[in-house]
Amino acid sequence: MKTIKYMSNKLSGLLCGLCLLGVLCVNTSCEDMLDKGNDYVIYTDGHVLSDPADTVTSVLGILNKLQGIAVRTNLMGELRADLVKVRDNATADLKGIASLDIDDDNKYNNPRDYYAIINNCNYFLERADSTAGNINRNEKYFQAEIAQVHSIRAWTYLQLVLLYGRVPFVDTPIITKLQSDATYPMYELDDICDYFIKDLKPYYGQEYPEYTGIGGDIDPKMCFFPTQVVMGDLYLWKAAKNHDKEAAKQAAKCYYDYIVWDLNGKKMMTASGRGVHWSGDDIYWNRYNTIIISMQYSPSGRWGSAGQEFITAIPMDSAAADGYYNELRNLYNTQYETALVEASIEPSSVIRDLSQAQTYIDYGTNGSEKKVITVTADKFTDEEIADGLLGDLRFYYAYSQRTTKYNSEEVDVQSISKHRYQHVGIYRTSQIYLRMAEALNYAGYPRFAKQILTMGLSNPVIQYMVQPYYTTAADSAFIEYFDFNAADFRPYADSYSESVNELGIRTAPATFTARSNSSDCNMWGIHSRGSGLAFLNEAYAPFHVVDSDRVDNPYPRAKQMLVGKKPNKNQYNYPKVPTVVKKPSTWDAYPNVTVSLATYQTLNPNSKYDDYRSYITFDSVGKYNIYINETLPAYVSDTTAIYAVYSADLKAYNTRLKDFLTDYNTWYGNAYGDASFIQAEQDDVDQCILDEQALELVFEGNRFYDLMRRAYWYNDNSKLANAVGNRDASLATKLLTRTNWFLKWNNKIGY
């Protein structure tokens, strides 16, 4: 691939003004969404993009237009949901979003900005010379740029249709009034997903453009949208909208394909560091002084450096005066350096309560000693609990409220660590893993999905915690697609060993051996990023099917208890096998050599029986006589009686075991042959995933859409309505009507 370098001293100076077509957009008749007088139309009709400079400039122009929707992508996904609320000082536009009363004049309700991106993409794709390249080296210069523009266009259309519900669709550039006056079809979510899944397939997994030095503090690769992830999103929405398990499988594969993508130097995206946790020494001694933080929601240095979690971000200008400034920094954080401006958005009681409701369990350590510790509320003051020190610690890391001095007055200052820096994040590692978990669960593999929350994925985890429970050839083939090799993916579990109980069934997961050095772990269950070690928590532990009792199909636990332990001969009081006395050589010739007891007592009037016994001990004929006539018959009699007891006990045990296994096999067959049982299991895991998406992704603009997917998947609008109603009860009834999920604009777009 030809490397194209484009140098600039300042990102804002480069992106501002380098727009391919400007704001050229479409609606049903499209004119209202077109800005036909744009000054940035820099190419004339018929111009072919065959020059590298033109091509780079065109792609950068598209990135410039993405800046226009970056902030609202977050606000529309977060303010309309349940995890945050707006303060009294918020603008009318923000209050309108939070109350779902978004009129045409709301500054964030502007579909033109989406169509500006789309139309630039359409122009580029129509005019870019896809054949330009080095024939001798079989290189096509602009293949990476073309793939990225397809991906950006697909992502933009998806955001647009999720926001408005039904949108005018156009896939060719609008550059004339005649075209702007034309009527275009209205596409809904299904249409967008189907069109762009097909559209992206030829470019799936294509490498990124090799741009360097575009300025600012962001790696150019972070400005692009992985085709695998965008395709995964399209399949995930298609799966949710239509309860389509096959689409869910494809979504999971797409996310996996990005995780193991090795182009452009990126290889094996692990589920990041452990996150935020208490020191093991502290919790052992109940001190709670040291919180260890090993995550970076938003980079404090160059975006794209090693160890950072975002993989795609929209680059923004460094100051408000430069153009597209990231106003999320001001909306989520109190400003007081030059003037006191309170934050407009704060966490709601929903995320506070959810965070506190989590059970933090970890190993307390004292040298080599290790014990399981559950961190409870009595360890903290009410103020510390309010600060986020109880339950899941990610909220404590992401949010803080403190008092400081401003103009000699004490003022409350809110800080949201996810919005302190210049750019707007779109995709990051944990988000991709959580969407893969959601897709796997929809696809019918809840145990696979749960391992993403619990232990993290590696081939041994999949082999022992997933594969045994999905036994059809189709299931095995699907699961084998996910190759998390042990060299690159290193969870806390270093190895597993099979465990089968005395009944011959696996009533518990295979036991694991912990990695000797936890610092070598690069895969953690995502719940472990804030709530201790998830696999120590019964609610998150790798579970076996026998832990799942259903009213309509209960596990035969009582019969299992009755089975008891299998009888073992060693537990019965068998006599020792008597020593066998060899037949003496004198026996046949002298059968009566040994005198009888009577004769002995006659000869020895004062003797006792023991004297006689002592006498015959030294007589081999006498010893053999006693063995044959006394010892052996007694032993045979005792063993026969005891064996009869053992045999009766064993028969009774086998009867109870057979009775249990008959019921067990019926139960197991019904469980995994019963769609309602699987559905109940999926529901349990889905709630865990939804909670985890809140705990991990709060403030990042995903929540409304995460809830919307659930409402689609379950075909139950209350999944969205009731959740948002927890923040504002007045909104619950409104959201029961599906068309109220979406914005409207000028009667041209939306429902």
Order of alpha helices (4+ residues) and beta strands (2+ residues): alpha-alpha-beta-alpha-alpha-beta-beta-alpha-beta-alpha-beta-alpha-alpha-alpha-beta-alpha-beta-beta-alpha-beta-alpha-beta-beta-alpha-alpha-beta-beta-beta-alpha-alpha-alpha-alpha-beta-beta-alpha-alpha-alpha-alpha-alpha-alpha-alpha-alpha-alpha-alpha
